[in-house]
Amino acid sequence: MARIIMLKILTRYFLEGSYLNLSLNQELKNEKLSRQDKVLITKVVYGVVQYQLYLEYLLAPLIEGKKVKMRDKVILLMALYQLEFLDSIPDYAVVSSSVNLAKAKSINAGKFVNAILNSYLAGKKPDVNNEDEDTRISITTSHPLWIVKLFKAQYGLDTTKAILESNNQTPPRTARVNTLKTTREDICASNPDFTMGLLAPDALYFKAGNIANTKEYQEGLVTIQDESSQLVARVLDPKKTDLVLDMCAAPGSKTTHLAMLMENQGEIHAYDIYEHKLELIREALNRLDIANVKLFCQDATTLKDTLERESYDKILIDGPCSGLGVMRRKPEIRYNDSSVLDEVAKIQEKLLENGYYLLKKGGKMVYSTCTLNKKENEKMVASFIARHPDCQIEYQRTILPFEYQSDGFYICKITKE
């Protein structure tokens, strides 16, 4: 059953572009699956997408000149991933299970998969060392060439390699303590599966399993949030008397963190363009017992058309971005077209302009993204400052994913004089 589910998720992903995490979460609700099955399904599904370019590089000479149906190709990619990266499964077992999976559709498909996998095991792999440096990095880390060249130009060769290699590692399970109800010390004392985080003062690591299934999560003592993301609200540093604007609030992790830091006092206006995403925030507010947040459904790039000028003490713009800092958690992001960089840049610029219009004199604004592209980060802010010389950068930091095994994040605090 486990391999049937893997095949179902990956075939949908490759054919329909379905959201990998949503499909996976839905399938893992199957009560017939053991914990071992769930671990294997998750590992193979994410592994195939993470290493897609490398696996296709291995597969290409084996299927050259042949017409391969998508279902059979996915079975082969799943098999190659297991043969290359999972030592716990013997080669013969990988081949046998893959052939049986293909045979369920047709005898010929089973014979085809058997022939290709036996050829792979008997033959030589293509030599990636024959490629130029950028192509070699692209193949071995399984990132499109444009990402390799982008990071290399912005961060240099060694840092680029470190970023790309870290993107293929398993991310830690990270939670944030809800200090409205408890402390990190009390959480760790009552449940040894939780340990103290290293980067953010409210962060907790969880050893194994799904944090959302824990008593601590269900009782609102913790919420799920990556560690570098937890720094954003603290950098904004909202006070109990502040009127705070969260311009792009969903799914609400930073919104609820702001409320926690304000000790449920003051007022937060949280906006999102989609009503169904606001519902996620409502659920989080209820679970965490937060009462100082008002939710609004509106495109944040139009807020200055409806809200009073210079009316907010603090503003958070956690803007939409290319997501190049979270490829470890969302491996499919790496296969987006490079044109996404230009599309999100226009939105980011509009958000900053709206933020400037709505921020009080003497107020503070944090602009953050989960990308590592400097054109969306440092250069975007530099352009904003050039347009508004009454604004100054008070704090600026880029967290690279290999530094703390967290998401890659950019955080900038701007003061309006």
Buried (B, 14 or more C-beta within 10 A) or exposed (E): EBBEBBBBBBBBBBEEEBBBEEBBEEBBEEEEBEEEBBBBBBBBBBBBBBBBBBBBBBBEEBBEEEEBEEBBBBBBBBBBBBBBBBEEBEEEEBBEBBBBBBBEBEEEBBEBBBEBBEEBEEEEEBEBEEBEEBBBBBBBBBBBBBBBBBBBEBBEEEBBBBBBBBBBEEBBBBBBBBBBBBEBEEBBEEBEBBBEBEBBEBBBBBEEEEBEEBEBBEBBBBBBBBBBBBBBBBBBBBEEEBBBBBBBBBBBBBBBBBBBBBEBEBBBBBBBBEEEBBBBBEEBBEBBEBEBBEBBEBBBBEBBEEBEEEBBBBBBBBBBBBBBBBBBBBBBBBBBEEEBBEEBBEBBBBBBBBBBBBBBEEBBBBBBBBBBBBBBBBEBBEBBBEEBEEBEBEBBEBBBBBBBBBBBBBBBBBBBE
